[in-house]
Amino acid sequence: MGDGGALQSVRVLDLSGEFGQFCGRLMGDHGADVIKIEPPEGDDVRRLGPFYEDVEDVDRSLYWHAMNTSKRSVTLNLETDKGRDLLHRLLATTDIVVESYNPGTLARWGLDFDTLHAQYPSLIMASITPFGQTGPYRDYRATEMETLALGGFMSVCGDPDRPPTRVGQPQVTVFSSINAYTGAMLAYYHRLRGGQGQHIDASMQEGAANLHYAQLIWNAYGVVAPRMGTTLMFGAGKAIPISFACKDGHVQAIPALSWETFIPWIEEHGMAGDLMSEEWQERLESLVTDWEQEHVDYAHDIVAQFVAGFTKKELYEEAIRRRQMLYPVQTVRDAREDRQLLDRQYFIDVDVPALGRTLTYPGAPYRMSATPWRMGRPAPRLGEHNAAIYRDMLGLSEADLASLRQEGVI
C-alpha cells in the first residue's frame, strides 16, 4: 500500500484485462492497495509485446510493466467454485472492483454488480467494455481500433486525400480507464457522504466519441470535419502546411500567421527570394483569409527549404527569441532531455527486479501538495503476492496453497 497517498485507505480488486488496467494503476499510484487478480496462466496482457530484449515471457512484457505499477498480483481461477469463494473473502474487505469482462460473464459466475451489491452494499464496481453494459452492441467484441472507428475519432485522423488511419499508441484504452477512475472516485466520495456503492459503466466507444469535437462541428454547421493531416484547413479545399522536415526530424510552424517576422528571418539567410517583393508582401497579408492555393504552396516551399537547413533545437531556440510560432516535434528521446520536464523532475526511475534493471517511467499526471502521487512498486511478477495475500491476509496454510495450486484454483 502506498505511503501517504490520497487513496491509502482504499482497497481495490483489479479483475480487468487489457482495457481497464490503467484504471487500477492510477488508483495504486495514488496509494490504494490494488490486488491484481489473474488466471493461473497469467493475464493476457502479459503476452502483449514488445517484450524486454525480445524475450517472450509473462514477466517481460513492456506493456504489462507500463500498465500495472503499484499493484500486487495473485492468481485465481474464477471459473471454479473455490476460486469464487476465495474472491468473496477478498471482497469482504474491498472498496472498489475494476473489471473489463464481456457483459454477462460476471453474471454467469454470480459476480455481477447487482448480485454483489446485495451482499456488499458499499462496494463500487467500475466496468470498462468496448460498448458498455446496455444497447444493441453490448455483446460485440472489439479492440481499441474498432472503438476508435465507431466512436468517430478515426475519421479525423490522417491526410485529407487518403483513407483514415489508426492512432499509433493506445488512446481510448487509456482514456476510458481515466473515465472509469474518475467515476469510481466520485462514487467513493458519494459513499463517504453516506451513500451506497455504485456501478460505473465506462464505454470505450463513448470515450472515443469524447476525444474529439467533430460532432460539434456537425451539429453547428452540418459539415463533416475533414482529415487535416499536416495542414490547417481554412474553407473547402484550402490548406496551409504546418509540418516541415528539418535536419534531425520535424517542426510544426504556422508561418502564415506571422509572415511579417518569418520572412525577414529567412531573408537573413538569403533564402526568401521574391517573397520580399511588394507584390508578394501583399499576397502574404491575405494568405489566411483569401488566397490561391498555388501561392500558399509556393511560399511554403521556400519555408520548407529554409527549415531543412537547421536542427530542431536551432530552429526552436531562434523561434523563441523571435516570438515565432514554431516548435519541435519531439521524439520520446527528445522529451527525456527536455529542459522543462527535467526541471520539474517529471521522469522517475524504478527498479524492476523482474527485468534485472531500472526502467524510466513518466511521472505524476498532476501534482498534489499534501498527498502526492507515488509509484509504490514496479509491476508484479505473475502470482508474486499469492503467499502474502492468501496466507498472511486470509490465513490459508502452506498445505492449503499447495492443494489449491494442484487443483488449478490459484
C-alpha positions in Angstrom: 0.0 0.0 0.0 1.3 3.4 -0.9 2.7 5.6 1.9 0.8 8.8 2.3 -1.2 8.7 -0.9 -4.6 10.2 -1.3 -6.1 6.7 -1.5 -4.0 4.9 1.1 -7.1 3.5 3.0 -8.7 2.1 -0.2 -8.5 -1.5 -1.3 -9.1 -2.4 -5.0 -9.5 -5.7 -6.7 -8.4 -5.4 -10.3 -10.1 -8.0 -12.5 -9.6 -6.1 -15.7 -8.0 -7.3 -18.9 -6.3 -5.0 -21.5 -9.0 -2.4 -21.5 -9.0 -1.4 -17.8 -5.5 -1.9 -16.3 -4.6 1.8 -16.4 -7.6 2.5 -14.1 -6.2 0.3 -11.4 -2.7 1.7 -11.9 -4.0 5.2 -11.3 -5.5 4.1 -8.0 -2.4 2.2 -7.0 -0.1 5.1 -7.8 -2.3 7.3 -5.5 -1.8 4.9 -2.6 -4.6 2.4 -2.9 -3.9 -1.3 -2.2 -4.6 -2.7 -5.7 -4.7 -6.5 -5.9 -4.5 -7.7 -9.5 -6.5 -10.9 -9.9 -5.0 -13.1 -12.7 -5.9 -16.5 -14.0 -3.2 -19.1 -13.1 -1.7 -18.8 -16.6 -1.5 -15.0 -16.2 -3.3 -12.1 -17.6 -3.5 -11.9 -21.4 -1.7 -8.5 -21.3 1.4 -10.3 -20.2 1.5 -11.8 -23.7 1.3 -8.4 -25.5 4.6 -7.1 -26.9 7.0 -5.6 -27.1 9.0 -7.8 -24.8 12.2 -6.7 -23.0 15.2 -7.8 -25.0 12.6 -9.6 -27.4 12.3 -12.5 -24.9 8.7 -13.6 -24.8 7.9 -14.2 -21.2 4.9 -13.4 -18.9 7.1 -11.2 -16.8 8.8 -9.3 -19.6 6.0 -7.6 -21.5 6.7 -3.8 -21.5 3.0 -3.2 -22.0 2.4 -5.1 -18.8 5.1 -3.1 -17.0 3.6 0.2 -18.2 0.0 -0.5 -17.1 0.5 -2.4 -13.8 2.7 -0.4 -11.4 1.8 -0.2 -7.7 -0.2 -3.4 -7.8 0.1 -6.8 -6.1 -0.6 -9.9 -8.2 -2.4 -13.1 -7.1 -3.5 -15.9 -9.4 -7.1 -17.1 -9.1 -9.4 -19.2 -11.3 -12.8 -17.5 -11.2 -14.3 -20.3 -13.2 -14.1 -22.6 -10.2 -16.3 -22.6 -7.1 -13.2 -22.5 -4.8 -11.8 -19.6 -6.8 -15.0 -17.6 -6.4 -15.1 -18.5 -2.7 -11.7 -17.0 -2.3 -12.7 -13.9 -4.2 -15.6 -13.4 -1.8 -13.2 -13.5 1.1 -11.3 -10.7 -0.6 -14.5 -8.8 -1.5 -15.4 -8.6 2.2 -12.6 -6.0 2.7 -12.7 -4.4 -0.7 -13.9 -0.9 -1.6 -13.7 -0.9 -5.5 -13.7 -3.6 -8.1 -12.3 -2.8 -11.6 -13.3 -5.2 -14.4 -13.5 -5.4 -18.2 -15.1 -8.8 -18.8 -17.6 -9.1 -21.6 -21.1 -8.1 -20.4 -22.8 -11.1 -18.8 -19.7 -13.0 -17.9 -19.6 -12.0 -14.3 -23.4 -12.6 -14.0 -22.8 -16.3 -15.0 -20.4 -16.5 -12.0 -22.7 -14.7 -9.7 -20.2 -11.8 -9.5 -22.2 -9.1 -11.3 -22.8 -5.8 -9.7 -26.4 -6.4 -8.7 -25.6 -9.7 -7.0 -22.6 -8.3 -5.2 -24.4 -5.1 -4.2 -26.9 -7.2 -2.3 -24.1 -8.8 -0.4 -21.7 -5.8 -0.1 -23.9 -2.6 -0.3 -20.8 -0.3 -0.1 -18.9 -2.0 -2.9 -18.1 0.1 -6.0 -17.6 -1.6 -9.4 -16.1 0.1 -12.4 -16.7 -1.8 -15.7 -14.8 -0.9 -18.8 -16.0 -2.5 -22.0 -16.0 -1.7 -25.8 -19.7 -0.6 -25.9 -21.0 -0.5 -22.4 -23.4 -2.7 -20.4 -26.5 -2.0 -22.5 -27.5 -1.3 -26.1 -27.5 -3.4 -29.3 -23.7 -3.6 -29.4 -23.2 -4.6 -25.7 -22.2 -8.2 -26.7 -20.0 -7.3 -29.6 -16.3 -7.9 -29.2 -13.9 -5.2 -30.3 -10.3 -3.9 -30.0 -9.2 -0.3 -29.4 -9.2 0.2 -33.2 -12.8 -0.7 -33.7 -14.0 1.6 -30.9 -11.9 4.5 -32.3 -13.6 3.9 -35.7 -17.1 3.5 -34.3 -16.7 6.5 -32.0 -15.9 8.8 -34.9 -12.3 9.6 -33.8 -10.6 7.7 -36.6 -12.5 9.7 -39.2 -10.5 12.8 -38.5 -7.1 11.0 -38.3 -4.8 11.1 -41.4 -4.4 13.1 -44.6 -7.4 14.5 -46.5 -6.6 12.7 -49.7 -6.0 9.3 -48.1 -8.1 6.9 -46.0 -8.5 7.3 -42.2 -5.6 6.0 -40.2 -5.2 4.4 -36.7 -3.5 6.2 -33.9 0.0 4.9 -33.1 -0.4 4.3 -29.4 -3.3 3.3 -27.2 -5.7 6.2 -26.8 -9.2 5.1 -26.0 -8.0 2.3 -23.8 -6.3 4.8 -21.5 -8.9 7.5 -21.8 -11.7 5.0 -20.9 -9.7 3.9 -17.9 -9.4 7.5 -16.8 -13.2 7.9 -17.2 -13.8 4.8 -15.1 -11.2 6.0 -12.5 -13.0 9.4 -12.3 -16.4 7.7 -11.9 -15.1 5.4 -9.2 -13.6 8.3 -7.3 -16.9 10.2 -7.4 -18.7 7.1 -6.3 -16.3 6.7 -3.4 -16.9 10.3 -2.4 -20.6 9.7 -2.6 -20.1 6.7 -0.3 -18.1 8.7 2.2 -21.1 11.1 2.4 -23.4 8.3 3.4 -24.3 6.8 0.1 -24.0 3.2 -1.1 -21.8 1.6 -3.7 -22.5 2.3 -7.4 -21.8 0.7 -10.7 -19.7 2.7 -13.1 -20.3 1.8 -16.8 -17.5 3.1 -19.0 -17.9 2.6 -22.7 -14.8 2.8 -24.9 -16.9 3.8 -27.9 -18.3 6.7 -25.9 -14.8 7.5 -24.8 -13.6 7.7 -28.4 -16.6 9.9 -29.3 -15.5 12.3 -26.5 -11.9 12.5 -27.7 -12.7 15.0 -30.5 -15.1 17.8 -31.2 -16.0 16.9 -34.8 -19.6 16.2 -33.7 -20.0 19.8 -32.5 -18.9 21.0 -36.0 -21.6 18.7 -37.5 -24.3 20.0 -35.0 -23.4 23.6 -35.6 -22.8 23.6 -39.4 -23.9 20.3 -40.8 -20.3 19.7 -42.0 -18.3 16.5 -41.6 -14.9 17.6 -40.2 -12.2 16.8 -42.7 -8.9 15.0 -42.0 -6.2 17.7 -41.9 -3.1 15.6 -41.8 -0.1 18.0 -41.8 -2.2 21.1 -42.7 -4.6 23.6 -41.3 -7.8 23.8 -43.3 -9.4 27.2 -44.0 -12.5 26.6 -46.0 -13.2 24.0 -48.7 -10.1 22.9 -50.5 -7.8 25.4 -48.9 -4.9 24.0 -46.8 -1.9 25.7 -45.1 1.0 23.3 -44.3 2.2 23.3 -40.7 4.7 20.4 -40.7 8.2 20.8 -42.1 11.2 18.5 -42.2 14.5 19.7 -40.7 18.0 18.2 -40.3 17.0 15.8 -37.4 13.3 15.4 -37.6 10.3 17.7 -38.0 9.0 21.0 -36.6 5.5 22.4 -36.6 5.1 26.0 -37.7 2.4 28.4 -38.9 4.3 31.0 -41.0 1.0 32.3 -42.5 0.1 33.8 -39.1 3.3 35.8 -38.8 4.8 36.4 -42.2 6.0 39.9 -41.2 8.6 38.3 -38.9 9.1 34.9 -40.6 10.1 36.2 -44.0 12.8 38.5 -42.6 14.2 35.6 -40.7 14.5 33.6 -44.0 15.9 36.6 -45.8 18.8 36.9 -43.2 20.0 33.6 -44.7 19.5 34.8 -48.3 16.7 32.4 -49.0 13.5 34.5 -49.1 13.7 35.2 -52.9 10.8 37.1 -54.3 8.8 36.8 -51.1 10.4 40.1 -50.1 8.9 41.9 -53.1 6.0 44.3 -52.8 3.7 42.0 -54.8 4.4 39.1 -52.5 4.1 41.1 -49.4 0.5 42.0 -50.4 -0.2 38.4 -51.2 1.2 37.2 -47.9 -1.0 39.6 -45.9 -4.1 37.8 -47.2 -3.0 34.2 -47.2 -5.1 33.2 -44.2 -8.3 34.8 -45.4 -8.2 34.9 -49.2 -5.7 33.2 -51.3 -4.8 31.0 -54.2 -3.6 27.5 -53.2 -0.7 27.9 -55.7 0.5 31.0 -53.8 0.3 29.1 -50.5 2.3 26.2 -51.9 5.0 28.4 -53.4 5.6 30.4 -50.2 5.7 27.2 -48.1 8.1 25.5 -50.5 10.5 28.3 -49.6 9.8 27.9 -45.9 10.5 24.1 -46.3 13.8 24.7 -48.0 14.9 27.1 -45.2 13.8 24.9 -42.4 15.6 21.9 -43.9 19.0 23.5 -43.2 18.7 23.6 -39.4 18.2 21.2 -36.4 15.1 21.2 -34.3 17.0 22.8 -31.4 18.4 25.6 -33.6 15.0 26.4 -35.0 13.2 26.3 -31.7 15.7 28.5 -29.8 15.6 31.1 -32.6 11.8 30.9 -32.8 11.6 31.7 -29.1 13.9 34.6 -29.5 11.8 35.9 -32.4 8.5 35.0 -30.8 7.6 32.8 -33.8 5.0 30.1 -33.8 7.4 27.2 -34.4 8.2 24.2 -32.1 9.9 20.8 -32.5 8.0 17.5 -32.9 9.8 15.8 -30.1 10.5 12.1 -30.1 10.5 10.1 -26.8 14.2 10.6 -26.6 13.8 14.3 -27.1 11.2 14.5 -24.3 13.5 12.7 -21.9 16.0 15.5 -22.5 13.5 18.4 -22.5 14.7 21.1 -20.1 11.1 21.8 -18.8 10.4 18.2 -18.0 13.9 17.8 -16.5 13.5 20.9 -14.3 10.2 19.5 -12.9 11.9 16.1 -12.4 9.0 14.6 -14.3 10.5 11.2 -15.2 11.2 8.7 -12.4 13.5 5.7 -12.3 12.0 2.5 -10.9 14.0 -0.7 -10.1 12.3 -3.7 -11.8 13.7 -6.9 -10.3 11.7 -9.0 -12.9 13.9 -7.5 -15.6 17.1 -7.1 -13.6 17.3 -3.4 -14.4 15.8 0.1 -13.9 13.1 1.5 -16.1 12.3 5.1 -16.5 8.6 6.0 -16.3 6.5 9.1 -16.9 5.8 10.7 -13.5 2.8 12.2 -11.8 -0.2 13.1 -14.0 -0.7 16.0 -11.7 0.9 17.4 -8.6 -0.8 17.2 -5.2 0.8 19.2 -2.4 -0.4 17.2 0.6 -1.0 13.6 -0.7 1.5 13.3 -3.6 1.4 10.7 -6.3 3.9 7.9 -5.8 4.7 4.8 -7.8 4.8 2.4 -4.9 6.2 -0.6 -6.7 7.0 -2.0 -10.2 4.5 -4.2 -12.0 4.4 -7.5 -10.2 5.6 -10.9 -11.3 2.8 -13.4 -12.0 1.4 -14.6 -8.6 4.1 -12.7 -6.8 1.9 -11.9 -3.8 0.0 -15.2 -3.5 1.6 -16.0 -0.2 1.3 -12.5 1.2 -2.4 -12.3 0.4 -3.7 -15.9 0.7 -1.6 -16.9 3.7 -0.9 -13.7 5.6 -4.2 -11.9 4.9 -6.7 -14.7 4.5 -5.0 -17.2 6.8 -4.5 -20.1 4.4 -1.8 -22.6 5.3 1.0 -23.8 3.0 -0.8 -27.1 2.6 -3.9 -25.2 1.5 -2.0 -23.3 -1.0 -0.3 -26.4 -2.4 -3.7 -28.1 -2.7 -5.2 -25.1 -4.5 -2.3 -25.0 -6.9 -2.7 -28.7 -7.7 -6.4 -28.2 -8.4 -5.8 -25.2 -10.7 -7.6 -22.8 -8.4 -4.5 -20.5 -8.0 
